[in-house]
Amino acid sequence: MKNIYKIFIAIAVLAGLWSCENEENLMILKPQEAAFSIITPENGSSVILNEATPANTALTVSWEKVSYGTPTVVTYTVQIAASDTEFAAPVDVTSSTSTYSIIDVAELNTRVLELGLTPNVENSIDVRIKATAGSANAEPKFSDVITISVTPYGSLETPVTILYLVGDATSAGWNLNNDNMPMFTDPNDNTKHYYTGYFKAHVDGFKLLGKIDSWLPAYGHDGTTVVKRTSFDQTDPSSFPIATDGYYTFEINIQDLTYNLAAYTGSTATTYSEIFYSGSTLSGDDNNWGSENVALTKSTFDPHIWKASGQTLKQGNMKFHTAGWAKEWGNNGGNIFVKAGKYDIWFNDLDGRYTFIKVQ
């Protein structure tokens, strides 16, 4: 009988130890108890967003590191909400595994307007950081909340996203600011980008930059899908390789993270000696385009890519054309409407695509 009693006690002790051990395992990925703090920006600071400089830095948000008590990757998400709403409907701005995030003007403007705030007036927003670990047992942790003032511009119209080519296969090489050729954004879908043109053969062919003079964000691939790198803590994705010199069509969707790179199959294209643009963007009168033509400069790397730098345009319509209008290009055959501003204009005579990049 004593032996049976001893066995019962031993089983109970072991069961208790097993239970405690599992309870500890469940608790091990709870974050630190105290709220972690946002370091920058300061509470009460303000920022005015300028439509003319969409790629400039609007906010640099930094915060304290969160510990989950065991080595694990922590993802931090910058969240904003209209002030005094207790984050009932937060908007995610950026995510990173580092303890800082650089948010450009266009990104912050879009996210602020998603909150339903009024453009062109000062608005108060609350900012916090959400920390999560890559485990089913991990609990999210939120930072303290700061309040800042933001003056957005425009309306909820999404600013045009421009991606730039960089790499040994391109005219810029691996230079971040060498007149890097842009991808051509689909005018009806800001997530789709196209480039048909010449690439040099190289195993480390090219990547895409989200802004000139910066490696963040950058786009590469992992063998099957597009990888967007937003932090130096992330693994650098692979380049898109080019097997042989020649013309290729490259398409990328930065929302679906899909891409396609294939040899150009279009007909042999004419190499033009001159291409111009004309229109009411110059004359100011849509009923009288006048006789003024502005010549674009042909790329020495690819004779089908053209550029006109620092062009101050009036709001109106325009087209690209050869001398004497023997050949012309527009928006699906029609005029191209442009808002007033100063732009770098890029044009591709292989597929008729164009882009207008705002400059100061």
Buried (B, 14 or more C-beta within 10 A) or exposed (E): EEEEEEEEEEEEEEEEEEEEEEEEEEEBBBBBEEBBEBBEBEEEEEBEBBBEBBBEBBBEBBBBEBBBEEEEEBEBBBBBBBBEEEBEEBBEBBBBBBBBBBBBBBBBBBBBBBBEBEBEEEBBBBBBBBBBBEEEEBEEBBBBBBEBBBBBBBEEEBBBBBBBBBBBBBBBBEEBEBBBBBBBBBBEEBBBBBBBBBBBEBEBBBBBBBBBEBBBBBBBBEEEEBBBBBBEEBEEBBBBBBEEEEBBBBBBBBEEBBBEBEEBEEEEBEEBEEBBBBBBBBBEEBEEBEEEBBEBEBBEBBBBBBBBBEBEBBEBBBBBBBEEEEEBBBBEEEBBBBEEBBBBBBBBBBBBBBBBBBBE
